[in-house]
Amino acid sequence: MLLMINFYKLLRLQQWLKNILIFFPLFLSFEGFNSENYFQLLLGFVIFSLACSSNYILNDIFDLEDDLKHPVNKNRVIPSGLISLNLSKIIFLLLFLISTISAYLFNLNFFILVLSYLFTALIYTLFLKKFPIIDLLVLSSFYIFRILIGISIVGIEYYSHWLIIFFFPFFLNLAIIKRLAEVKNRADINDSKKRPYGKSHFSSLRIGYFSSLTITSLCFFMYGIRDESIDPNLVFLLLSCFSIFLWNFYIYRKMLNNVDYFDPFSASIFDKRSILLGALFISFVYLSNIL
């Protein structure tokens, strides 16, 4: 049982929930239930999640030295010695081969995007995460990849440039929250060789946070009225914008006031208030489109 728990932690299976984003292009199209599309997305979800797990393991291998000094990451299975470094390398290779071969057999565009994601993640781990701003932009792009992967599965007709315009500042905002929490709560942040931010960057990051939060809300409103054929209920559309603003600000406050959280995803996914605000957002979005 303990070994299974350690493998669960090594693969970071809880992080697979991030990949639900590949369903968003179909979900936000407000079409009726299409079992074939959802089955294809589910299959793509599993393949891409295996690829992500291989990337998480590779990150842990590269970040071993820095993780040993991190107040939370030092408890991961590789730094803590629960799973050996050599075994971790073997598991990484197996997951990488299984996921990339499956992606190739599944869909060529999907395969190209999965490889692009893994390549970008590798370059980010080795080089780009050391540079301010670039670090944030690349972190945001990882989430955009998930949206594009969803589109590659269900078809280009589900693409909307307003969808990308909304999601990019939204994910940039979450990336800034992640870095703000590290700067505020990590005591050794100034000594980390792999982090481009120190205590002196807190004010600049906070300005970036509130700027991107405002842009996110505005972009979602523009997404809601993106087409003349769409006539949303403006009251519920504005409530949707307000609810996403509240959700984001709640996660911001929670992470900055809790030293146990360094990831907005972890801070939000099992939090009752976060789930309630997310449910309100989804409800307002649907009401804005049917009333």
N, C-alpha and C positions, 0 to 999 in steps of 0.2 A: 504493500500500500504506500509506504514512504517513497519507494522508487517511482511509483506512478505520479505521486504528487510532485516529485522533483522534475520529472519529465514534463508535467503540466506547466510548471514554472519556467522550465528551459524554453519550451515552445511559446510561452506567453499566450496560452489559448484565450485568456480573457481579452487580449488585444484583438482577437479576431472580430470582436463586436464592432471595431472601427470599420471593418470591411462591409458592414451593412450599407455603407455609403454607395456601393455599386448598385443598390436597388433604387436609389433616389431619383435618377432620371425617369424611370418608369413610374415611381410613386408620385412624383411632382407633375407628371403629365395628366393626372386626374382621370386616366382611362379606367374602364372597368377591369375586373380581374381577368387576366390572360394566363391560363395555367402553363402554356408552353413557354412564354417569356419568363415567368417566375421560376420554372424548372431550369431553364438555361442559366438564369442568374444565380440560382442556388448552386449549380455545378461549377460555374465560374467563381463563385464565392469560396468554395472549398479549395479549388486549385490555387487561387490567388492567396488564400490564407496560408497554405503550405509554403508558398514562396515567401510570404512575409515572415513566417516562423524561421525559415532558413536565414533571412536577413537579420532577424533579432539575435540569433545565435552568433552570426558573424560579427555583429556590433559588440556583443558581450565579449567576444574573443579579442577584438581590437581595443576595447575600452577597459580591459581587465585592470590595468594599472590605475586608471582614474577611478574606477568603481570601488577599488579597495579603500579609497579615501572618502568615498561618498557616504553620507549618513544613512541613506536608504539602500542604494545600489550595492553596497558591500554585502548585503544579505542575499543577493542573487545566487543561484546555484553554482555558477562557475567561480566567482570570487570567494564564496564561502567553502568551496571544495566539495560540495555535495555531489557534483558531477565533474569528472576529471576533464581537463582541457582536451586531451586526445579523443575521448569519447564524444565530446561536444563537436569536434571537427568532423568526425565520421557522420554524426547525425546531420550536421549542416550539409555535407556533400550529398547524402541520400535525399534529403528534402529538396535540395536545389535541383537534382536530376529528375526526381519524380514530378515536381511542379512544372518545370520548364518543358519537359517532354509532353506532359498532359496538356499544357497550354498550347503547344504546337499542334497537337492532334485535334484540339477543341476548336480553334479559330485563329487564323493568321494575324488579324489585327489585335486580337486579345494577346497572342504570343508576343508580338512586338511591344505592346504596352507593358506587359509583365517584365520583359527583359529590360526595357527602358527604365522602369521603376527600380529594378534591382541594381542596374548600373548607376543610376543617379544616387541611390542609397549608398553604394560603395564609395563613390567619389565624395559624397557628403561626409561619410565616416572618416575617410582618409585625409581630406583636405578642407572642404567647404565649411564644416562646422566651426572652424577656427576664425572665420571672418564675420564681423558684425554685419547685420542687415542681410547679407547673402545667406547666412545661417537661417534667418527667419523666412526668407523667400523660398528657400528649398524645403524647409519644414512644411510650409503651406502647400507647395507643389505636390507633396506626397499625398495629400488629401484630394487634390485636383485629379491626380492619377486615378484614384478610386472612382471618381465620377466619370472620367473618360473610359475607364475599363467597363463600367456599366453600360455606357453608350455603345461601346464596341460589341457588346453581346446582344443588345436588343435592337440596334440599328441607328443610323445617323439621323433618322427622322425625330428621334428623341433629344437631339442636341438643340440647345438654345444658348446663344452667346450671353444672354442675360443671366442664365443659370450659372455660367462660369464667372461672370462679372460679380454676381452676388457671393458665390462660394469663396472666391479668392480672398477678399478682405475678411470674410468670416473666419477662414482658417488661419489667415495671417494674425488675426486677433487672438486666436487660441494659442498660436505659437508664441506670441508676445507674453501672454499670461504665464505660459510655461517658463519662460526665461525670467520674468519678474519674480516668480515664486522661488526660483533658484537663487537669484541675486539677493533677495530679502532673507531667505531662510537657511541658505547653505553657508555655514561659517567659513569654509575653506575656499569659497568661490574665487577669491583673488589669487589663490595658489594653483588653481587648476590650469594645466597647460592646454586642455582641449576645449575650454569654454572661452568664447570671445568677450564675455561680459564680466564686469566686476561691480563692486558696490557703487562706484561712481556713475554707473550707467542707469541706475534705478529711475531717476527723474526723466531721462530721455525715453526709456522704455514705457514709462507710464503715460507720457504724452502720446507716444505711438499707439498705446492701447486705446485711449479715449478717442483718438482720431479714427482709428480703424473700426471701432465700435459704432461711431456715428455713420461712417461710410457704409458699413454693413447694413444698418437699418434702412438707409436711403436706397441702397441697391436692391434690397428685397422689395421695397415699395415699387421701384421701377420694374422689377421682374414681374410683379403682380399686374401691372398695366402695360406689359410689353407689346401687346398686340391689340389692334382695333377690334378683332373678333372676340377678345376677352373683355367681359364687362363685370369686373368683380364688385362685390359690395365693399365700398370704401371704408365703412366703419369697421368691418371685420378685418379688412386688409391692414388698417392702421393698428388695430388691436394685435394683429400678428406681428407687426414690426415692434410694437411695444413689448410683447411677450418675449421675443427673441433678445431684445435689449435687456430686459429684466433677468432672463436666464443667464446671459453672458456676464452681467455685472455680479450676479450671485456667485458664479463660479470664480470670478476674479477675487471677490472678498473672501470666499472660503479658502482658496489656495494661499492667499497672502497671509491668512491668519492661522494656518495649520501647517506645521513643519513636516507632517507626514505625507503631504501631497506635492509631487513635482510634475504631475501630468494632469491636464484638464479632463482628459477622458476618465481617468481613475477617480477623480474628484466628483464626477457628475453621474456616472452610469448607475451607481447603486444608492444615490442620494435621493431621498423621498421628495424634497422640495424641487430638486433639479428635474426629476421625472414628472412632477406635477406641472411645472412651468413648460416642459417640453410637450406634455399632453395638451396644455392650453394652446400652445403655438400651433400644433397640428390641427386642433379643433377649429381654431380661428381661420386657418388657411382653407380648410374644407368649407366652412360656412361662407367665407368670402367668395367662393366659387359656385356655390349652389343657391345662394339667396339673391 
